[in-house]
Amino acid sequence: MNSVDIEIFLAVVNAGTLTDAADALFISQSTLSYRIAKLEKDVGMDLIERGRGFRTLNLTPDGQKFLNIARHWMDLVHETRAIKYKQQKITLSIGAIDSAQSYILPPIYSMVKHFKETIDMHIITGQSTDLYAALNNRYCHWSF
């Protein structure tokens, strides 16, 4: 069992038919059927009712139970990817008085926006006493 097989299972459930799921995934119906059969073998239970004349998809009772597990699995995959993505970002926190915010920092913001994929920028504006407190409490790392 792997994430691809579970994604295919979820696509079948969402599409309602094997044909529509195969079209949505840009794979052949035979490939889709093979992957679903492989998943069923891996989990040791039938997930989808099969038979002639079925126009719509029906999950078996085990398939209904597995649907919750499959959704949870994909949530965990997405959370894991988010952790990896978040670790690759640098956080830049800037504290500035209003005049510096308006007149000095815009060129810096323009440069930083080109790196928005790798830099999370947090901007704090306020009076200098507020900014010193933010700096001391590590809410910002750079202050004007």
C-alpha positions in Angstrom: 0.0 0.0 0.0 1.3 3.4 -0.9 0.1 7.0 -1.3 -0.4 6.6 -5.1 -2.8 3.7 -4.6 -4.7 5.6 -1.9 -4.9 8.7 -4.1 -6.4 6.5 -6.9 -8.9 5.0 -4.4 -10.0 8.5 -3.4 -10.2 9.6 -7.0 -12.5 6.7 -7.7 -14.7 7.6 -4.7 -14.8 11.3 -5.7 -15.5 10.6 -9.4 -18.2 8.0 -8.7 -17.2 5.7 -11.6 -14.0 3.9 -12.6 -14.2 5.4 -16.1 -14.5 9.0 -14.8 -11.7 8.5 -12.3 -9.4 7.1 -14.9 -10.2 10.1 -17.2 -9.5 12.5 -14.3 -6.2 10.8 -13.5 -5.2 10.6 -17.2 -4.6 6.8 -16.9 -6.2 3.9 -18.5 -9.1 2.2 -16.8 -7.2 -1.1 -16.8 -4.3 0.6 -14.9 -6.8 2.1 -12.5 -8.5 -1.3 -11.9 -5.1 -2.9 -11.4 -4.1 -0.3 -8.8 -7.4 -0.7 -6.9 -7.1 -4.5 -7.0 -3.5 -4.2 -5.7 -4.7 -1.9 -2.9 -7.4 -4.4 -2.0 -4.9 -7.2 -1.9 -2.5 -5.1 0.3 -5.2 -4.2 2.8 -6.8 -7.7 2.7 -10.3 -6.7 1.9 -12.6 -5.8 -0.9 -13.2 -2.0 -1.0 -15.4 -1.7 -4.1 -18.4 -3.7 -5.2 -18.0 -5.1 -8.6 -20.5 -6.6 -10.9 -22.2 -6.3 -14.3 -24.6 -3.5 -14.7 -23.2 -1.2 -12.0 -23.3 2.3 -13.4 -22.2 4.0 -10.2 -19.6 3.1 -7.7 -20.6 1.4 -4.4 -18.2 0.8 -1.6 -18.3 -2.3 0.5 -18.8 -1.9 4.2 -15.0 -2.4 4.6 -14.5 0.2 1.8 -16.6 2.7 3.8 -14.4 2.2 6.8 -11.2 2.3 4.7 -12.4 5.6 3.2 -11.9 7.4 6.5 -8.4 5.9 6.9 -7.5 6.9 3.3 -8.6 10.5 3.9 -6.6 10.6 7.1 -3.6 9.0 5.4 -3.7 11.8 2.7 -4.1 14.5 5.4 -0.9 13.1 7.0 0.9 13.1 3.7 0.0 16.8 3.1 1.0 17.7 6.7 4.4 16.0 6.2 4.9 17.9 2.9 4.0 21.1 4.7 6.6 20.5 7.4 9.3 19.9 4.8 8.2 23.0 2.9 8.1 25.1 6.1 11.6 24.0 7.1 13.0 25.3 3.8 11.7 28.8 4.5 13.6 31.5 6.3 11.6 33.8 8.6 12.5 37.5 8.4 10.8 39.7 11.0 11.2 43.4 10.6 10.1 46.1 13.1 9.9 49.7 11.9 8.5 53.0 12.9 5.9 54.3 10.4 8.2 56.7 8.6 10.8 54.0 8.0 8.1 51.6 6.9 6.8 54.1 4.3 10.1 55.6 3.0 13.1 53.4 3.7 11.8 49.8 3.5 9.8 49.6 0.2 13.0 48.9 -1.9 13.8 46.0 0.6 10.3 44.6 0.3 10.6 44.7 -3.5 13.8 42.7 -3.3 12.4 40.2 -0.8 9.2 39.6 -2.7 11.3 37.8 -5.4 12.2 35.2 -2.8 8.6 34.7 -1.5 9.0 30.9 -2.0 11.8 30.8 0.6 11.3 33.7 2.9 8.4 34.3 5.3 8.4 38.0 6.1 6.6 39.5 9.2 6.4 43.2 9.6 5.7 45.0 12.8 5.2 48.8 12.9 4.8 51.0 15.9 6.5 53.5 18.1 10.1 52.9 19.0 9.4 51.8 22.6 7.0 49.1 21.2 9.6 48.0 18.7 12.3 47.7 21.4 10.0 45.5 23.4 9.3 43.4 20.3 13.0 43.1 19.7 13.7 42.1 23.3 10.9 39.5 23.1 12.2 38.2 19.8 9.1 39.1 17.8 11.3 40.8 15.3 15.0 40.5 14.5 15.7 43.7 12.7 14.5 47.1 13.9 14.6 50.7 12.5 
